[in-house]
Amino acid sequence: MAVASSSVTTAILPRGRTTHSKFNIPLDASTAKIYQISKQSSTAKLIVMATLILWDEALMAKRETIEAFDLLLKDIMD
């Protein structure tokens, strides 16, 4: 699964999307520590089935965004 922090990079990636649109990440991650994805949603099922999540430009993302995404993965993957 290919995602990127900016929409410019997603144009280069095959089937690429921004992390915000793919994982329903709020643009201001400091206000919400947990993203709104239920374990039964199609996005959660896609994350569970994924062998690899390639996040291009992850270093450009805010620390709060990466930490909240880590919590999301821990929640979905139990």
Stockholm file with secondary structure:
# STOCKHOLM 1.0

chainA/1-78         MAVASSSVTTAILPRGRTTHSKFNIPLDASTAKIYQISKQSSTAKLIVMATLILWDEALMAKRETIEAFDLLLKDIMD
#=GR chainA/1-78 SS CEEESSHHHHTTSTTCEEHHHHTTCCSSTTTCSSCSCCTTSHHHHHHHHCSCCEEETGGGSCHHHHHHHHHHHHHHHC
#=GC SS_cons        CEEESSHHHHTTSTTCEEHHHHTTCCSSTTTCSSCSCCTTSHHHHHHHHCSCCEEETGGGSCHHHHHHHHHHHHHHHC
//
